Every structure is written in structure tokens, then in C-alpha cells.
Amino acid sequence: MEESGKPYKKEFRPITIKTSEGSTIQGKVNLGVKERVSELFTKSDQAFIVLVDATTKEGTGKVLFVNKNHIVWVEPED
């Protein structure tokens, strides 16, 4: 497997998400080389965001892939 040559940066930020069906999810997103949480939505064409250490009514410590089209609002915790 070839290395892409791009450095991979981990920088997690805690956020809270409200989905269109009414769920509230708390977790952390990796901003990587982006500077703000909003850039995950405005400067990325990926359809999903990845939440780690997510907490939902079903439990905690999950990894979730959330479709951006089903997010009503996002609140950064920091």
C-alpha cells in the first residue's frame, strides 16, 4: 500500500448534534487540518461526518457516521 504523502492530523473537538428526527448526539469530530467545526460542513463535499466517543440514548462510546442532510444544528462545546 502506498503512502499518500499527505500528513494526517488528529484534532478532536466535542460537539452536540440535533438530527432531523429529533435525536441529540454528543461526540467528538476530528477537524484534522480544518480550523473550525463549520468547515466540516462548508469546505467538505463528504456526505457524512464521523463522531467518536458518541453518546446517544442507546449508549456511550460509539463511533457514528451521520449524514449531513439529516443534521438540523451543530453546537461546538469549546
C-alpha positions in Angstrom: 0.0 0.0 0.0 1.4 3.4 -1.0 1.6 6.4 1.4 -0.4 9.4 0.0 2.3 11.8 1.2 -0.4 14.0 3.0 0.1 14.3 6.7 -2.7 13.0 8.8 -3.6 15.3 11.7 -5.8 14.4 14.6 -7.5 17.3 16.4 -10.8 16.3 18.1 -13.4 18.8 19.1 -16.5 18.0 21.2 -19.8 18.8 19.6 -23.6 18.3 20.1 -25.8 17.4 17.0 -29.5 17.6 16.7 -30.9 15.4 13.9 -34.0 15.9 11.8 -35.8 13.0 13.5 -35.2 14.6 16.9 -32.2 12.8 18.3 -29.5 14.7 20.2 -26.0 13.2 19.9 -22.8 14.3 21.7 -19.4 13.2 20.5 -16.1 14.3 19.1 -15.2 15.1 15.5 -11.7 15.2 14.0 -11.1 18.5 12.5 -7.8 17.4 11.0 -6.3 20.3 9.0 -9.5 22.3 9.2 -9.6 25.1 11.8 -13.3 25.2 12.7 -16.2 22.8 13.1 -18.2 24.8 10.5 -15.6 23.9 7.8 -16.7 20.2 8.1 -19.9 21.4 6.5 -18.9 24.2 4.3 -15.5 23.1 2.9 -16.0 19.4 2.6 -18.1 17.6 0.0 -18.3 14.4 2.0 -21.9 13.3 2.8 -21.1 12.0 6.3 -19.3 13.2 9.4 -17.7 10.8 11.8 -18.4 11.1 15.5 -16.2 9.2 18.0 -16.9 8.7 21.7 -20.6 9.4 20.8 -23.3 9.4 23.4 -26.9 8.7 22.4 -29.9 7.4 24.2 -28.7 3.9 23.2 -25.4 4.2 24.9 -21.9 5.8 25.0 -18.5 5.3 23.5 -19.9 4.6 20.0 -18.5 5.6 16.6 -21.2 7.0 14.4 -21.4 8.1 10.8 -24.0 10.9 10.5 -25.5 12.0 7.2 -25.1 15.8 6.9 -28.5 16.0 5.2 -30.2 14.9 8.4 -28.5 17.4 10.8 -30.6 20.3 12.0 -27.9 22.1 14.0 -24.5 21.6 15.5 -23.1 23.2 18.6 -19.3 23.2 19.3 -18.6 22.5 23.0 -15.4 24.6 23.3 
